Amino acid sequence: MIAVDILADAFFAALAAVGFGAISDPPLRAFRYIIILAAVGHAARFCLMNYAGVEISTGSLVASLIIGFGSLWLGKLAHTPITVLYIPSVLPMVPGKFAYNIIFSQIMYLQNMGDTVERAKYMDMFFSNVMVTCTVVFMLVVGGVLPMLFFPKRVYSLTRRKH
């Protein structure tokens, strides 16, 4: 059952990454790599969070590093910049549920202006969700930037053919 859960998570992440990739219009040769990176990265985060007890921000950092360094390696095969592979692959990991709850708690706070207990509850919910969302998005960015900082010459050479 565990393997089915991991494969389902990887499949749906890959499916979402294809949609995000289609929006940014990469070359067709890049889609197979986007699928692989999204599936592996999201499955890694899923495993870390569900079976290793790691929280979402650290799991997202590890997964985004896997996608970032994988984009660096696979970008050479696809002859595409790292961002063409990285961005669609990492977008399925943006914490949409927490971002939604930010707006929900804000609306509920405004609807309960007369009840201080309810307002305090929704304010706490708002700040908790802001912290999770911002931290996860920051970790996703770090995972994409670190490969570029560690290997700047390789990043620049991904789209260059050897003569």
N, C-alpha and C positions, 0 to 999 in steps of 0.2 A: 504494500500500500504506500510505503514511503517513496518508492521509486516512481509510482504513478503520480503522486503529488508533485514531486520534483519535475518530472517530465511535463506535466500539465502547466506548471508555473513557467517553465522554459518555453513551451509552445506559445502560450498566450503573450509572453513578453516579446517573443520573436514576431508574432502577428502584429502586435502594437507597433513594434519598431519598423516593420514594413510600411505601415500606414504613415508613421512620422517621416520615414525616408522618402516616401512618394511625394509628400508635401514639399520637401526640399529638393526634389528632382536630381538625385545623384545618377551617375552612369549606371546602366543595368548591371555591369560587372561588379558593382559595389554591393548589391542587395544580398548576395549570398554571405558576404562577410558581415553585413549588418545583422542578418539573422543569427549567425553564429555568435557574434559578440553579445547581442541582447540576450539570447538564450543562456549562454554560459554565465554572464554577469548577473542576471536576475536570479538564476538558479543558485548561484553562489550566495547571494544575499538571502534568498529563501532558506537555504540550508543553515547559514549562520544564525539567522533569527529563530528558526523553528527547532533546530536540533543542537545548536551550540550555545544557546542562551544569550546571544549577542543582541544588543539593542539596534534599532533601525539606523541610527547615524553611523555607527562603526561598521555595520553590515553594508551600508551604502558606500562608505569610503572604500572598503575592500573590493566591493563589486565594481565601483567606478575605476579603481586602479587596474583591475583585471581588464575592463573594457578599454581603458586608456592605453595600457601597454600592449594589449591585443590589437588596438587600432594602429599603433605604431608599427607593429610587426606585419599585420595584414594589409596595411595601407601600401606597403611596398609591392605586394602581390597585385593589388587592385589599381595601382598607379593613381591613387587619390590622396588628397590631404587627410590628415588624421581627423579633422573635424567632420568630414563627410561621413566617416564611419562612426565616430564617437557620439555625436549629438543624437542621431536617431536611435542608437543603441541604448543610450542612457535615459532618454526621455520616459520610457515606461516605469522608471524608478522614481519619478517625481511623486511626492506623497500627496496625491490629489484628495484623499479622504481627509487629511489634516487641513489642507487648504480650504476645502469645503466647510469644515467645522469652524474655521476662523470666521467665515462670513455668517454661518448659522448662529454662532455664539454672539456675534456682534448684533445681529437682528434681534435675537432673543433678549439681549441686554436692553436694547432700546424699547422693546415691548413690555419690559418689566421694570420700568422706571420707578414705580411706586413701591416695589417690594425689595428691600435692601438685601435680604437673604438670597433671593433669586438673582439679583444683580451681581452679587459677590460670586455666586456659582458660575454665572456666564462669563464674568470677567476672568475668573481663574481658568475656565475652559478656553477662552480667547488666547490668553498669554501662553498657556501650555501648548496649544496648537501652533501658535506663531513660533515658539521656540523649536518645536520639532520640525516644522516646515523649513524654517530658515537654516537650521543646522544641517538637515539632510541635503538641501539644495547646495549649501556651501561645500559639503563633503563631496557631492557629485562634481562640483566645479574643480575641487582640489584634485580629484582623480583624473580629470582631463588635462589639467595644467602641469602636473608633475612630470609626466613623460616628455612634455615639450621642454621643460626646464632641464631635465636630466640629459636629454639627447637632442639639443637644438639643431645640430648639423643633420642628423638623421631625419628629423621632421621636415626640414627644408628640402631634403633630397628625395622625398617620397614620390614626387611627381616628375622627377628628372630621370631621363634615360641615360644609361652609361654609353659613352661614345668611344 
